[in-house]
């Protein structure tokens, strides 16, 4: 049985910073398909959860590194419920309401070849690192250290193929894969907030 771990001063400051943060919300809701992702953060060491999606025909994000989440379902009363439900379905992790510490700016695809899906990221701070149970949609899951993500050499540019077109994209190069696209934008937004939560 796991026991709650003490939070670092960085995570305590992050909690307060997000409580005061006013995220930018996209107003074009009538033209977009809405989804939500969970930025799940744990202490000892400070890390966030990333998954690698299973290879699936017809899925534009097949095999990509990602955050737990997905499209809003008809049964979801709001996008927080979407993030909670999808995280439970994908990695067997139940996110309690008390774990939610804030949200980040909405993210919308910048390339016309992707579906018009708007993503609202919610940040959850857990007291410890739970065991995970992956469903068939997820090939792998890992806790990635925040210190690693913040290292200058981790973030850079990678060349990738998007529907037959070669592009240079900002990305995080990790041992388990490359984080780019919508997920890179969410992770970068989170790290900006984290960096702003410095000691006075």
C-alpha positions as a printed Julia matrix, in Angstrom:
200×3 Matrix{Float64}:
   0.0    0.0     0.0
   1.42   3.38   -1.03
   1.63   6.35    1.3
   1.27  10.05    0.4
   4.62  11.63   -0.41
   5.59  15.14    0.73
   5.26  17.71   -2.04
   8.31  19.63   -3.15
   8.21  23.38   -2.71
   7.98  23.59   -6.52
   4.74  21.59   -6.59
   3.3   23.56   -3.68
   3.99  26.78   -5.58
   2.5   25.24   -8.74
  -0.72  24.54   -6.84
  -0.99  28.19   -5.78
   0.02  29.49   -9.22
  -2.66  27.46  -11.0
  -5.31  28.5    -8.48
  -4.71  32.11   -9.59
  -4.24  31.35  -13.3
  -6.98  32.45  -15.71
  -6.71  30.13  -18.73
  -7.54  31.37  -22.23
 -10.7   29.64  -23.35
 -11.5   29.22  -27.05
 -14.81  30.85  -27.94
 -15.47  29.04  -31.24
 -17.22  26.14  -29.56
 -19.84  25.72  -32.29
 -17.19  24.85  -34.92
 -15.02  22.56  -32.84
 -15.11  19.03  -31.48
 -14.2   19.23  -27.79
 -11.85  16.96  -25.9
 -10.01  17.07  -22.58
  -6.69  15.72  -21.32
  -5.3   15.16  -17.85
  -1.88  16.5   -16.9
  -1.28  14.13  -13.98
   1.57  15.22  -11.7
   3.13  13.23   -8.84
   5.97  13.89   -6.35
   9.14  11.97   -5.43
  10.45  12.73   -7.96
   8.24  15.43   -9.52
   6.91  13.81  -12.7
   3.98  13.81  -15.11
   2.22  10.93  -16.8
   2.63  10.31  -20.54
   1.18   7.45  -22.55
   1.93   6.01  -25.98
  -1.21   5.34  -27.96
  -1.65   1.97  -29.65
  -1.27   1.67  -33.42
  -4.75   1.96  -34.94
  -5.74   2.29  -38.6
  -7.44   5.61  -39.36
  -6.34   7.28  -36.1
  -4.3   10.44  -36.87
  -2.66  10.14  -33.43
  -1.91   6.41  -33.74
   1.3    5.46  -31.94
   1.91   8.98  -30.64
   3.08   9.99  -27.18
   0.18  11.72  -25.45
  -1.55  12.71  -22.25
  -4.5   10.63  -21.03
  -7.71  12.0   -22.47
 -10.12  12.02  -25.37
 -13.28  13.44  -26.86
 -16.16  14.58  -24.73
 -18.89  11.95  -24.53
 -22.61  12.57  -24.4
 -22.6   11.24  -20.84
 -20.01  13.8   -19.67
 -21.6   16.78  -17.84
 -18.46  18.88  -18.51
 -14.9   18.61  -19.8
 -13.49  17.85  -16.35
 -15.66  14.73  -16.36
 -14.23  13.89  -19.79
 -10.66  14.07  -18.53
 -11.51  11.98  -15.47
 -13.43   9.33  -17.44
 -10.83   9.0   -20.18
  -7.98   8.69  -17.66
  -9.83   5.93  -15.81
 -10.59   4.1   -19.06
  -7.08   4.39  -20.51
  -4.8    3.82  -17.51
  -7.1    2.67  -14.68
  -6.43   5.79  -12.63
  -9.33   7.41  -10.76
  -8.81  11.15  -10.41
 -10.55  12.5    -7.33
 -12.02  16.04   -7.4
  -9.55  17.07   -4.69
  -6.66  16.28   -7.06
  -7.72  18.96   -9.58
  -5.6   22.1    -9.13
  -6.44  24.05  -12.29
  -6.55  24.15  -16.06
  -4.33  25.39  -18.88
  -5.14  27.35  -22.05
  -7.31  25.61  -24.65
  -5.32  24.08  -27.52
  -6.62  23.91  -31.11
  -4.85  22.13  -34.03
  -2.8   24.48  -36.22
  -2.79  22.26  -39.3
  -5.86  21.8   -41.55
  -5.1   18.11  -42.12
  -6.09  17.27  -38.52
  -9.7   17.09  -37.22
 -11.03  20.39  -35.72
 -10.61  19.18  -32.14
 -10.14  21.68  -29.31
  -8.43  20.32  -26.2
  -8.86  21.63  -22.67
  -6.05  20.45  -20.35
  -6.71  19.94  -16.64
  -3.9   19.58  -14.1
  -4.24  16.98  -11.34
  -1.75  16.78   -8.47
  -1.68  13.36   -6.8
  -0.2   12.62   -3.35
   1.65   9.52   -4.59
   2.4    7.43   -7.67
  -0.41   4.91   -8.25
  -0.25   1.63  -10.12
  -1.61   1.82  -13.67
  -3.73  -0.63  -15.67
  -3.57   0.03  -19.4
  -6.45  -0.67  -21.76
  -5.95  -1.85  -25.39
  -5.88   1.78  -26.65
  -2.6    2.38  -24.78
   0.67   0.61  -25.58
   2.7    2.07  -22.72
   2.68   4.63  -19.91
   5.55   6.3   -18.08
   6.2    8.91  -15.4
   8.49  11.51  -16.96
  10.54  13.68  -14.62
   9.85  17.41  -14.74
  13.59  18.08  -14.44
  14.17  16.06  -17.62
  11.46  17.96  -19.5
  12.99  21.26  -18.39
  16.5   20.38  -19.56
  17.4   22.53  -22.6
  18.49  19.52  -24.65
  15.16  17.7   -24.25
  13.11  20.23  -26.22
  13.96  21.03  -29.82
  12.87  20.54  -33.42
  12.12  17.24  -35.14
  11.19  16.52  -38.76
   8.0   14.52  -39.05
   5.58  13.4   -41.76
   2.03  14.77  -41.54
  -0.24  13.2   -44.14
   2.65  12.9   -46.59
   4.06  16.38  -45.94
   7.44  16.76  -44.2
   7.57  19.44  -41.48
   9.87  20.64  -38.71
   7.94  20.6   -35.44
   8.85  21.56  -31.84
   9.1   18.42  -29.73
  10.41  16.77  -26.58
  12.81  13.9   -27.28
  12.37  11.22  -24.62
  13.62   7.67  -24.22
  10.1    6.32  -24.83
   9.38   8.47  -27.89
   8.9   11.96  -29.24
   6.25  14.33  -27.84
   5.02  16.76  -30.51
   1.85  18.38  -31.84
  -1.01  19.08  -29.45
   0.67  17.22  -26.6
   3.88  19.24  -26.99
   1.85  22.44  -26.81
   0.05  21.32  -23.63
   3.27  20.17  -21.96
   5.02  23.44  -22.89
   2.09  25.46  -21.51
   2.32  23.47  -18.28
   6.09  23.96  -18.0
   5.69  27.72  -18.51
   3.3   27.84  -15.54
   5.68  25.65  -13.56
   8.62  27.94  -14.34
   6.59  30.98  -13.31
   5.96  29.35   -9.93
   9.41  30.21   -8.68
  10.41  31.02   -5.16
   9.97  34.73   -4.35
